Amino acid sequence: MNIYVGNLPYSLTEEKMRSMFEQYGEVISAKLVMDRETGRMRGFGFVEMDNTDADAAIKALNKMELDGRQLKVNQAEPRKASPSRGRW
């Protein structure tokens, strides 16, 4: 299952995010989303885990406070196709 993790503190690293989720099972992948122009973290990321482990992690980590921020953790929705950006 792909898990959305939002409202992350900007100081968080992928390694720290991975270790938070590893407490609930095997993490297949953990990725923070970075801004293309600035290279700065955008405040959210995605973690992929087995469904059973993912459910436990979501229940435990959703609304948890981390560095003064309340995390938003839930099942990620499929990515929507983006419209073309003005190309004719």
N, C-alpha and C positions, 0 to 999 in steps of 0.2 A: 504494500500500500504506500502511496505517496502522501506525505504529510506536509501541510503548510505550517510554517512557524513564523508568526508575525509579531510586530512591536518589539523587535530585538534591540538590545543596546548596541550602539555602534562599535563598542570596544570588543564585542564577541568575536571569537575566531571559529573557523569550521571545526577545529579539533575540540574546542570546548563544547560546541553544540553537539558534536558526535558523542562525546563522553556523557552528556546529560541524557541522551536517548539510549545509550548502551546499558544503562541501569535497568532497562525494561526488555532488552533482547538484542539480537544481532542487527546492527545497522548496515544496510547494503550500501547506502551512499548518503552523504550529507553535503549540502551545497548552499553557501550564502550567495545572494544575488547582489551583484556589483553594478554600479552606474557606469555605463560605457564611457561617458565623457570625463567624469571626475575620478573614476577608479575607487570611489568611496562605496562602502556597503550601503544598500538601500533600506535596511531595517527589516528584511525578511529573508527566509530561505526555505529549503525543502529537505526533508529527510525521507529516505525510503527504507521500509522495514517489512517483515512478514506481517500479515494481517492481524494475527493474535497479539503479537508484540506491539504492533502499532496502536491497537485499541487501548492496551494498558498504558502506553506512553501518553496518548492523547488525554485519557482520563486523569492521569497523574500530573501532567505538565500544563494543561490548559488553565489559564488564569493564575499560574504561578508567578510570583514576583522575582525578577532577576535584575539586579542593579537599578532598582527603583522603577522598573517597567513591568507591567502586567502582560505576560505572554498570551498570544492568541494561537492556539494549537488545534488544528482540525484536519480532517481528510481533505487533501487538495482536490480541487475541481479540475476537470480536463481543460487544457489550454484552448481558448477560443481563437479562431483564425482572425488575424488582424487585417483590416482593409488596407489596400495599397495607399501609400502616402503621397498622393499628388502626382504620381508618374503617369504620363499619358502615352 
